[in-house]
Amino acid sequence: SLAAEGIQEIVDGKDKIEELAKKYLVPSRNAFYIGRGIDHAVAMEAALKLKEVSYIQTEGFAAAELKHGTIS
């Protein structure tokens, strides 16, 4: 199925994902996830998961907030 193929592709790329995480997340103190529309919920959930496992200060934002909201 298409879903199984997508999951397998992610699993096969685990080493590359781990390499990128070590390069960019390990030295970081902050992380931002940005989502638009339905992806706003994905950004919020991803931020929560990263915050829970790494204790990095992480926030999820709606893309529109970047132009008009709290960090503009």
PDB file of N, CA, C and O in Angstrom:
ATOM      1  N   SER A   1       0.839  -1.193   0.000  1.00  0.00           N
ATOM      2  CA  SER A   1       0.000   0.000   0.000  1.00  0.00           C
ATOM      3  C   SER A   1       0.881   1.253   0.000  1.00  0.00           C
ATOM      4  O   SER A   1       2.074   1.197   0.298  1.00  0.00           O
ATOM      5  N   LEU A   2       0.278   2.341  -0.331  1.00  0.00           N
ATOM      6  CA  LEU A   2       0.999   3.612  -0.396  1.00  0.00           C
ATOM      7  C   LEU A   2       1.515   4.031   0.983  1.00  0.00           C
ATOM      8  O   LEU A   2       2.635   4.526   1.111  1.00  0.00           O
ATOM      9  N   ALA A   3       0.688   3.827   2.011  1.00  0.00           N
ATOM     10  CA  ALA A   3       1.109   4.189   3.371  1.00  0.00           C
ATOM     11  C   ALA A   3       2.302   3.344   3.813  1.00  0.00           C
ATOM     12  O   ALA A   3       3.262   3.862   4.384  1.00  0.00           O
ATOM     13  N   ALA A   4       2.235   2.052   3.548  1.00  0.00           N
ATOM     14  CA  ALA A   4       3.336   1.162   3.938  1.00  0.00           C
ATOM     15  C   ALA A   4       4.627   1.537   3.224  1.00  0.00           C
ATOM     16  O   ALA A   4       5.703   1.495   3.821  1.00  0.00           O
ATOM     17  N   GLU A   5       4.526   1.899   1.956  1.00  0.00           N
ATOM     18  CA  GLU A   5       5.714   2.317   1.205  1.00  0.00           C
ATOM     19  C   GLU A   5       6.302   3.599   1.789  1.00  0.00           C
ATOM     20  O   GLU A   5       7.521   3.736   1.897  1.00  0.00           O
ATOM     21  N   GLY A   6       5.433   4.537   2.166  1.00  0.00           N
ATOM     22  CA  GLY A   6       5.902   5.781   2.766  1.00  0.00           C
ATOM     23  C   GLY A   6       6.594   5.554   4.097  1.00  0.00           C
ATOM     24  O   GLY A   6       7.628   6.159   4.382  1.00  0.00           O
ATOM     25  N   ILE A   7       6.018   4.680   4.908  1.00  0.00           N
ATOM     26  CA  ILE A   7       6.625   4.356   6.197  1.00  0.00           C
ATOM     27  C   ILE A   7       7.972   3.673   5.994  1.00  0.00           C
ATOM     28  O   ILE A   7       8.940   3.976   6.691  1.00  0.00           O
ATOM     29  N   GLN A   8       8.029   2.758   5.045  1.00  0.00           N
ATOM     30  CA  GLN A   8       9.291   2.060   4.765  1.00  0.00           C
ATOM     31  C   GLN A   8      10.363   3.037   4.305  1.00  0.00           C
ATOM     32  O   GLN A   8      11.531   2.895   4.664  1.00  0.00           O
ATOM     33  N   GLU A   9       9.970   4.023   3.514  1.00  0.00           N
ATOM     34  CA  GLU A   9      10.921   5.041   3.043  1.00  0.00           C
ATOM     35  C   GLU A   9      11.501   5.825   4.212  1.00  0.00           C
ATOM     36  O   GLU A   9      12.695   6.127   4.232  1.00  0.00           O
ATOM     37  N   ILE A  10      10.659   6.154   5.184  1.00  0.00           N
ATOM     38  CA  ILE A  10      11.129   6.869   6.374  1.00  0.00           C
ATOM     39  C   ILE A  10      12.079   5.991   7.183  1.00  0.00           C
ATOM     40  O   ILE A  10      13.136   6.446   7.618  1.00  0.00           O
ATOM     41  N   VAL A  11      11.698   4.732   7.381  1.00  0.00           N
ATOM     42  CA  VAL A  11      12.550   3.803   8.134  1.00  0.00           C
ATOM     43  C   VAL A  11      13.897   3.628   7.434  1.00  0.00           C
ATOM     44  O   VAL A  11      14.939   3.593   8.089  1.00  0.00           O
ATOM     45  N   ASP A  12      13.878   3.518   6.118  1.00  0.00           N
ATOM     46  CA  ASP A  12      15.122   3.362   5.361  1.00  0.00           C
ATOM     47  C   ASP A  12      16.015   4.597   5.471  1.00  0.00           C
ATOM     48  O   ASP A  12      17.236   4.488   5.355  1.00  0.00           O
ATOM     49  N   GLY A  13      15.423   5.760   5.691  1.00  0.00           N
ATOM     50  CA  GLY A  13      16.192   6.996   5.802  1.00  0.00           C
ATOM     51  C   GLY A  13      16.558   7.359   7.226  1.00  0.00           C
ATOM     52  O   GLY A  13      16.972   8.488   7.489  1.00  0.00           O
ATOM     53  N   LYS A  14      16.412   6.418   8.152  1.00  0.00           N
ATOM     54  CA  LYS A  14      16.657   6.672   9.571  1.00  0.00           C
ATOM     55  C   LYS A  14      18.046   7.238   9.840  1.00  0.00           C
ATOM     56  O   LYS A  14      18.191   8.163  10.639  1.00  0.00           O
ATOM     57  N   ASP A  15      19.057   6.701   9.189  1.00  0.00           N
ATOM     58  CA  ASP A  15      20.423   7.170   9.429  1.00  0.00           C
ATOM     59  C   ASP A  15      20.585   8.633   9.029  1.00  0.00           C
ATOM     60  O   ASP A  15      21.237   9.400   9.738  1.00  0.00           O
ATOM     61  N   LYS A  16      20.004   9.021   7.911  1.00  0.00           N
ATOM     62  CA  LYS A  16      20.084  10.413   7.454  1.00  0.00           C
ATOM     63  C   LYS A  16      19.336  11.336   8.416  1.00  0.00           C
ATOM     64  O   LYS A  16      19.808  12.431   8.722  1.00  0.00           O
ATOM     65  N   ILE A  17      18.170  10.894   8.893  1.00  0.00           N
ATOM     66  CA  ILE A  17      17.396  11.686   9.847  1.00  0.00           C
ATOM     67  C   ILE A  17      18.181  11.857  11.142  1.00  0.00           C
ATOM     68  O   ILE A  17      18.219  12.950  11.707  1.00  0.00           O
ATOM     69  N   GLU A  18      18.803  10.783  11.610  1.00  0.00           N
ATOM     70  CA  GLU A  18      19.609  10.849  12.833  1.00  0.00           C
ATOM     71  C   GLU A  18      20.791  11.803  12.663  1.00  0.00           C
ATOM     72  O   GLU A  18      21.108  12.571  13.571  1.00  0.00           O
ATOM     73  N   GLU A  19      21.430  11.753  11.518  1.00  0.00           N
ATOM     74  CA  GLU A  19      22.560  12.644  11.224  1.00  0.00           C
ATOM     75  C   GLU A  19      22.118  14.111  11.251  1.00  0.00           C
ATOM     76  O   GLU A  19      22.800  14.956  11.831  1.00  0.00           O
ATOM     77  N   LEU A  20      20.982  14.408  10.626  1.00  0.00           N
ATOM     78  CA  LEU A  20      20.473  15.784  10.609  1.00  0.00           C
ATOM     79  C   LEU A  20      20.069  16.245  12.007  1.00  0.00           C
ATOM     80  O   LEU A  20      20.307  17.395  12.377  1.00  0.00           O
ATOM     81  N   ALA A  21      19.461  15.356  12.779  1.00  0.00           N
ATOM     82  CA  ALA A  21      19.068  15.703  14.143  1.00  0.00           C
ATOM     83  C   ALA A  21      20.290  16.034  14.994  1.00  0.00           C
ATOM     84  O   ALA A  21      20.276  17.003  15.753  1.00  0.00           O
ATOM     85  N   LYS A  22      21.341  15.235  14.870  1.00  0.00           N
ATOM     86  CA  LYS A  22      22.564  15.508  15.630  1.00  0.00           C
ATOM     87  C   LYS A  22      23.200  16.825  15.209  1.00  0.00           C
ATOM     88  O   LYS A  22      23.747  17.548  16.041  1.00  0.00           O
ATOM     89  N   LYS A  23      23.128  17.132  13.930  1.00  0.00           N
ATOM     90  CA  LYS A  23      23.751  18.354  13.421  1.00  0.00           C
ATOM     91  C   LYS A  23      22.984  19.605  13.841  1.00  0.00           C
ATOM     92  O   LYS A  23      23.594  20.605  14.220  1.00  0.00           O
ATOM     93  N   TYR A  24      21.649  19.557  13.777  1.00  0.00           N
ATOM     94  CA  TYR A  24      20.860  20.767  13.985  1.00  0.00           C
ATOM     95  C   TYR A  24      20.142  20.843  15.326  1.00  0.00           C
ATOM     96  O   TYR A  24      19.976  21.941  15.857  1.00  0.00           O
ATOM     97  N   LEU A  25      19.711  19.726  15.893  1.00  0.00           N
ATOM     98  CA  LEU A  25      18.932  19.786  17.125  1.00  0.00           C
ATOM     99  C   LEU A  25      19.774  19.690  18.383  1.00  0.00           C
ATOM    100  O   LEU A  25      19.485  20.369  19.368  1.00  0.00           O
ATOM    101  N   VAL A  26      20.799  18.869  18.370  1.00  0.00           N
ATOM    102  CA  VAL A  26      21.599  18.684  19.583  1.00  0.00           C
ATOM    103  C   VAL A  26      22.189  20.004  20.084  1.00  0.00           C
ATOM    104  O   VAL A  26      22.114  20.273  21.283  1.00  0.00           O
ATOM    105  N   PRO A  27      22.773  20.839  19.214  1.00  0.00           N
ATOM    106  CA  PRO A  27      23.332  22.091  19.727  1.00  0.00           C
ATOM    107  C   PRO A  27      22.293  23.200  19.936  1.00  0.00           C
ATOM    108  O   PRO A  27      22.648  24.288  20.389  1.00  0.00           O
ATOM    109  N   SER A  28      21.031  22.948  19.618  1.00  0.00           N
ATOM    110  CA  SER A  28      20.003  23.993  19.671  1.00  0.00           C
ATOM    111  C   SER A  28      19.398  24.125  21.055  1.00  0.00           C
ATOM    112  O   SER A  28      19.282  23.154  21.802  1.00  0.00           O
ATOM    113  N   ARG A  29      19.019  25.340  21.375  1.00  0.00           N
ATOM    114  CA  ARG A  29      18.288  25.595  22.608  1.00  0.00           C
ATOM    115  C   ARG A  29      16.822  25.871  22.330  1.00  0.00           C
ATOM    116  O   ARG A  29      15.997  25.799  23.241  1.00  0.00           O
ATOM    117  N   ASN A  30      16.480  26.188  21.072  1.00  0.00           N
ATOM    118  CA  ASN A  30      15.108  26.520  20.688  1.00  0.00           C
ATOM    119  C   ASN A  30      14.774  25.883  19.351  1.00  0.00           C
ATOM    120  O   ASN A  30      15.653  25.669  18.516  1.00  0.00           O
ATOM    121  N   ALA A  31      13.498  25.581  19.154  1.00  0.00           N
ATOM    122  CA  ALA A  31      13.042  25.076  17.859  1.00  0.00           C
ATOM    123  C   ALA A  31      11.630  25.595  17.614  1.00  0.00           C
ATOM    124  O   ALA A  31      10.832  25.704  18.545  1.00  0.00           O
ATOM    125  N   PHE A  32      11.330  25.911  16.368  1.00  0.00           N
ATOM    126  CA  PHE A  32      10.005  26.373  15.978  1.00  0.00           C
ATOM    127  C   PHE A  32       9.471  25.484  14.869  1.00  0.00           C
ATOM    128  O   PHE A  32      10.182  25.168  13.916  1.00  0.00           O
ATOM    129  N   TYR A  33       8.224  25.087  14.999  1.00  0.00           N
ATOM    130  CA  TYR A  33       7.520  24.376  13.937  1.00  0.00           C
ATOM    131  C   TYR A  33       6.473  25.332  13.394  1.00  0.00           C
ATOM    132  O   TYR A  33       5.774  25.993  14.162  1.00  0.00           O
ATOM    133  N   ILE A  34       6.362  25.409  12.092  1.00  0.00           N
ATOM    134  CA  ILE A  34       5.428  26.327  11.447  1.00  0.00           C
ATOM    135  C   ILE A  34       4.507  25.519  10.551  1.00  0.00           C
ATOM    136  O   ILE A  34       4.970  24.729   9.729  1.00  0.00           O
ATOM    137  N   GLY A  35       3.193  25.716  10.707  1.00  0.00           N
ATOM    138  CA  GLY A  35       2.224  25.011   9.880  1.00  0.00           C
ATOM    139  C   GLY A  35       1.136  25.952   9.403  1.00  0.00           C
ATOM    140  O   GLY A  35       0.820  26.945  10.059  1.00  0.00           O
ATOM    141  N   ARG A  36       0.572  25.630   8.262  1.00  0.00           N
ATOM    142  CA  ARG A  36      -0.502  26.437   7.676  1.00  0.00           C
ATOM    143  C   ARG A  36      -1.730  25.556   7.521  1.00  0.00           C
ATOM    144  O   ARG A  36      -1.627  24.420   7.056  1.00  0.00           O
ATOM    145  N   GLY A  37      -2.889  26.070   7.906  1.00  0.00           N
ATOM    146  CA  GLY A  37      -4.121  25.300   7.793  1.00  0.00           C
ATOM    147  C   GLY A  37      -4.084  24.088   8.710  1.00  0.00           C
ATOM    148  O   GLY A  37      -3.765  24.202   9.894  1.00  0.00           O
ATOM    149  N   ILE A  38      -4.413  22.927   8.157  1.00  0.00           N
ATOM    150  CA  ILE A  38      -4.429  21.694   8.946  1.00  0.00           C
ATOM    151  C   ILE A  38      -3.039  21.358   9.489  1.00  0.00           C
ATOM    152  O   ILE A  38      -2.915  20.684  10.511  1.00  0.00           O
ATOM    153  N   ASP A  39      -2.005  21.826   8.809  1.00  0.00           N
ATOM    154  CA  ASP A  39      -0.638  21.556   9.268  1.00  0.00           C
ATOM    155  C   ASP A  39      -0.280  22.329  10.532  1.00  0.00           C
ATOM    156  O   ASP A  39       0.736  22.041  11.164  1.00  0.00           O
ATOM    157  N   HIS A  40      -1.099  23.302  10.905  1.00  0.00           N
ATOM    158  CA  HIS A  40      -0.873  23.996  12.168  1.00  0.00           C
ATOM    159  C   HIS A  40      -0.979  22.999  13.322  1.00  0.00           C
ATOM    160  O   HIS A  40      -0.173  23.036  14.252  1.00  0.00           O
ATOM    161  N   ALA A  41      -1.966  22.113  13.264  1.00  0.00           N
ATOM    162  CA  ALA A  41      -2.118  21.090  14.303  1.00  0.00           C
ATOM    163  C   ALA A  41      -0.913  20.149  14.320  1.00  0.00           C
ATOM    164  O   ALA A  41      -0.463  19.733  15.387  1.00  0.00           O
ATOM    165  N   VAL A  42      -0.399  19.818  13.151  1.00  0.00           N
ATOM    166  CA  VAL A  42       0.796  18.966  13.059  1.00  0.00           C
ATOM    167  C   VAL A  42       1.988  19.679  13.687  1.00  0.00           C
ATOM    168  O   VAL A  42       2.773  19.058  14.403  1.00  0.00           O
ATOM    169  N   ALA A  43       2.130  20.969  13.426  1.00  0.00           N
ATOM    170  CA  ALA A  43       3.228  21.748  14.002  1.00  0.00           C
ATOM    171  C   ALA A  43       3.133  21.782  15.526  1.00  0.00           C
ATOM    172  O   ALA A  43       4.142  21.647  16.218  1.00  0.00           O
ATOM    173  N   MET A  44       1.931  21.961  16.038  1.00  0.00           N
ATOM    174  CA  MET A  44       1.749  21.993  17.490  1.00  0.00           C
ATOM    175  C   MET A  44       2.098  20.639  18.124  1.00  0.00           C
ATOM    176  O   MET A  44       2.767  20.585  19.156  1.00  0.00           O
ATOM    177  N   GLU A  45       1.643  19.560  17.504  1.00  0.00           N
ATOM    178  CA  GLU A  45       1.918  18.222  18.039  1.00  0.00           C
ATOM    179  C   GLU A  45       3.401  17.879  17.938  1.00  0.00           C
ATOM    180  O   GLU A  45       3.967  17.301  18.867  1.00  0.00           O
ATOM    181  N   ALA A  46       4.033  18.228  16.823  1.00  0.00           N
ATOM    182  CA  ALA A  46       5.462  17.959  16.657  1.00  0.00           C
ATOM    183  C   ALA A  46       6.272  18.731  17.697  1.00  0.00           C
ATOM    184  O   ALA A  46       7.234  18.205  18.258  1.00  0.00           O
ATOM    185  N   ALA A  47       5.882  19.972  17.949  1.00  0.00           N
ATOM    186  CA  ALA A  47       6.572  20.771  18.960  1.00  0.00           C
ATOM    187  C   ALA A  47       6.434  20.133  20.338  1.00  0.00           C
ATOM    188  O   ALA A  47       7.399  20.073  21.100  1.00  0.00           O
ATOM    189  N   LEU A  48       5.247  19.665  20.648  1.00  0.00           N
ATOM    190  CA  LEU A  48       5.024  19.010  21.938  1.00  0.00           C
ATOM    191  C   LEU A  48       5.884  17.758  22.075  1.00  0.00           C
ATOM    192  O   LEU A  48       6.495  17.531  23.120  1.00  0.00           O
ATOM    193  N   LYS A  49       5.932  16.949  21.025  1.00  0.00           N
ATOM    194  CA  LYS A  49       6.723  15.714  21.083  1.00  0.00           C
ATOM    195  C   LYS A  49       8.209  16.008  21.261  1.00  0.00           C
ATOM    196  O   LYS A  49       8.877  15.362  22.070  1.00  0.00           O
ATOM    197  N   LEU A  50       8.729  16.977  20.513  1.00  0.00           N
ATOM    198  CA  LEU A  50      10.146  17.315  20.654  1.00  0.00           C
ATOM    199  C   LEU A  50      10.430  17.861  22.046  1.00  0.00           C
ATOM    200  O   LEU A  50      11.452  17.534  22.651  1.00  0.00           O
ATOM    201  N   LYS A  51       9.534  18.684  22.548  1.00  0.00           N
ATOM    202  CA  LYS A  51       9.699  19.248  23.887  1.00  0.00           C
ATOM    203  C   LYS A  51       9.730  18.139  24.938  1.00  0.00           C
ATOM    204  O   LYS A  51      10.530  18.190  25.872  1.00  0.00           O
ATOM    205  N   GLU A  52       8.867  17.146  24.789  1.00  0.00           N
ATOM    206  CA  GLU A  52       8.789  16.058  25.765  1.00  0.00           C
ATOM    207  C   GLU A  52      10.029  15.171  25.770  1.00  0.00           C
ATOM    208  O   GLU A  52      10.449  14.712  26.832  1.00  0.00           O
ATOM    209  N   VAL A  53      10.615  14.925  24.614  1.00  0.00           N
ATOM    210  CA  VAL A  53      11.741  13.985  24.565  1.00  0.00           C
ATOM    211  C   VAL A  53      13.106  14.644  24.689  1.00  0.00           C
ATOM    212  O   VAL A  53      14.090  13.966  24.983  1.00  0.00           O
ATOM    213  N   SER A  54      13.185  15.966  24.469  1.00  0.00           N
ATOM    214  CA  SER A  54      14.509  16.587  24.426  1.00  0.00           C
ATOM    215  C   SER A  54      14.700  17.713  25.430  1.00  0.00           C
ATOM    216  O   SER A  54      15.832  18.111  25.708  1.00  0.00           O
ATOM    217  N   TYR A  55      13.617  18.225  25.972  1.00  0.00           N
ATOM    218  CA  TYR A  55      13.662  19.387  26.857  1.00  0.00           C
ATOM    219  C   TYR A  55      14.215  20.625  26.162  1.00  0.00           C
ATOM    220  O   TYR A  55      14.702  21.541  26.825  1.00  0.00           O
ATOM    221  N   ILE A  56      14.145  20.660  24.831  1.00  0.00           N
ATOM    222  CA  ILE A  56      14.466  21.863  24.063  1.00  0.00           C
ATOM    223  C   ILE A  56      13.228  22.750  24.081  1.00  0.00           C
ATOM    224  O   ILE A  56      12.116  22.254  23.902  1.00  0.00           O
ATOM    225  N   GLN A  57      13.397  24.044  24.293  1.00  0.00           N
ATOM    226  CA  GLN A  57      12.267  24.966  24.261  1.00  0.00           C
ATOM    227  C   GLN A  57      11.738  24.992  22.832  1.00  0.00           C
ATOM    228  O   GLN A  57      12.419  25.462  21.921  1.00  0.00           O
ATOM    229  N   THR A  58      10.522  24.487  22.639  1.00  0.00           N
ATOM    230  CA  THR A  58       9.967  24.285  21.306  1.00  0.00           C
ATOM    231  C   THR A  58       8.547  24.812  21.246  1.00  0.00           C
ATOM    232  O   THR A  58       7.766  24.603  22.174  1.00  0.00           O
ATOM    233  N   GLU A  59       8.205  25.497  20.158  1.00  0.00           N
ATOM    234  CA  GLU A  59       6.856  26.028  19.975  1.00  0.00           C
ATOM    235  C   GLU A  59       6.365  25.750  18.570  1.00  0.00           C
ATOM    236  O   GLU A  59       7.150  25.711  17.623  1.00  0.00           O
ATOM    237  N   GLY A  60       5.066  25.556  18.441  1.00  0.00           N
ATOM    238  CA  GLY A  60       4.426  25.428  17.140  1.00  0.00           C
ATOM    239  C   GLY A  60       3.626  26.685  16.857  1.00  0.00           C
ATOM    240  O   GLY A  60       2.975  27.221  17.754  1.00  0.00           O
ATOM    241  N   PHE A  61       3.666  27.160  15.631  1.00  0.00           N
ATOM    242  CA  PHE A  61       2.965  28.384  15.254  1.00  0.00           C
ATOM    243  C   PHE A  61       2.174  28.181  13.976  1.00  0.00           C
ATOM    244  O   PHE A  61       2.529  27.368  13.123  1.00  0.00           O
ATOM    245  N   ALA A  62       1.094  28.937  13.864  1.00  0.00           N
ATOM    246  CA  ALA A  62       0.397  29.048  12.583  1.00  0.00           C
ATOM    247  C   ALA A  62       1.233  29.979  11.710  1.00  0.00           C
ATOM    248  O   ALA A  62       1.768  30.974  12.199  1.00  0.00           O
ATOM    249  N   ALA A  63       1.346  29.666  10.438  1.00  0.00           N
ATOM    250  CA  ALA A  63       2.178  30.469   9.534  1.00  0.00           C
ATOM    251  C   ALA A  63       1.747  31.933   9.527  1.00  0.00           C
ATOM    252  O   ALA A  63       2.592  32.821   9.413  1.00  0.00           O
ATOM    253  N   ALA A  64       0.461  32.196   9.647  1.00  0.00           N
ATOM    254  CA  ALA A  64      -0.030  33.574   9.624  1.00  0.00           C
ATOM    255  C   ALA A  64       0.476  34.390  10.807  1.00  0.00           C
ATOM    256  O   ALA A  64       0.594  35.611  10.706  1.00  0.00           O
ATOM    257  N   GLU A  65       0.777  33.739  11.923  1.00  0.00           N
ATOM    258  CA  GLU A  65       1.279  34.464  13.091  1.00  0.00           C
ATOM    259  C   GLU A  65       2.629  35.114  12.823  1.00  0.00           C
ATOM    260  O   GLU A  65       2.970  36.115  13.453  1.00  0.00           O
ATOM    261  N   LEU A  66       3.389  34.562  11.907  1.00  0.00           N
ATOM    262  CA  LEU A  66       4.710  35.121  11.633  1.00  0.00           C
ATOM    263  C   LEU A  66       4.611  36.502  11.004  1.00  0.00           C
ATOM    264  O   LEU A  66       5.485  37.343  11.212  1.00  0.00           O
ATOM    265  N   LYS A  67       3.555  36.741  10.238  1.00  0.00           N
ATOM    266  CA  LYS A  67       3.381  38.047   9.601  1.00  0.00           C
ATOM    267  C   LYS A  67       2.591  39.018  10.474  1.00  0.00           C
ATOM    268  O   LYS A  67       2.820  40.226  10.427  1.00  0.00           O
ATOM    269  N   HIS A  68       1.657  38.486  11.275  1.00  0.00           N
ATOM    270  CA  HIS A  68       0.716  39.372  11.946  1.00  0.00           C
ATOM    271  C   HIS A  68       0.641  39.197  13.455  1.00  0.00           C
ATOM    272  O   HIS A  68      -0.021  39.984  14.131  1.00  0.00           O
ATOM    273  N   GLY A  69       1.294  38.200  13.987  1.00  0.00           N
ATOM    274  CA  GLY A  69       1.055  37.867  15.383  1.00  0.00           C
ATOM    275  C   GLY A  69       2.185  38.185  16.320  1.00  0.00           C
ATOM    276  O   GLY A  69       2.836  39.226  16.228  1.00  0.00           O
ATOM    277  N   THR A  70       2.398  37.262  17.219  1.00  0.00           N
ATOM    278  CA  THR A  70       3.243  37.503  18.382  1.00  0.00           C
ATOM    279  C   THR A  70       4.705  37.768  18.069  1.00  0.00           C
ATOM    280  O   THR A  70       5.358  38.486  18.826  1.00  0.00           O
ATOM    281  N   ILE A  71       5.245  37.225  16.994  1.00  0.00           N
ATOM    282  CA  ILE A  71       6.675  37.421  16.738  1.00  0.00           C
ATOM    283  C   ILE A  71       6.954  38.306  15.531  1.00  0.00           C
ATOM    284  O   ILE A  71       8.056  38.277  14.983  1.00  0.00           O
ATOM    285  N   SER A  72       5.965  39.091  15.112  1.00  0.00           N
ATOM    286  CA  SER A  72       6.199  39.984  13.963  1.00  0.00           C
ATOM    287  C   SER A  72       6.853  41.276  14.400  1.00  0.00           C
ATOM    288  O   SER A  72       7.124  42.143  13.569  1.00  0.00           O
TER     289      SER A  72
END
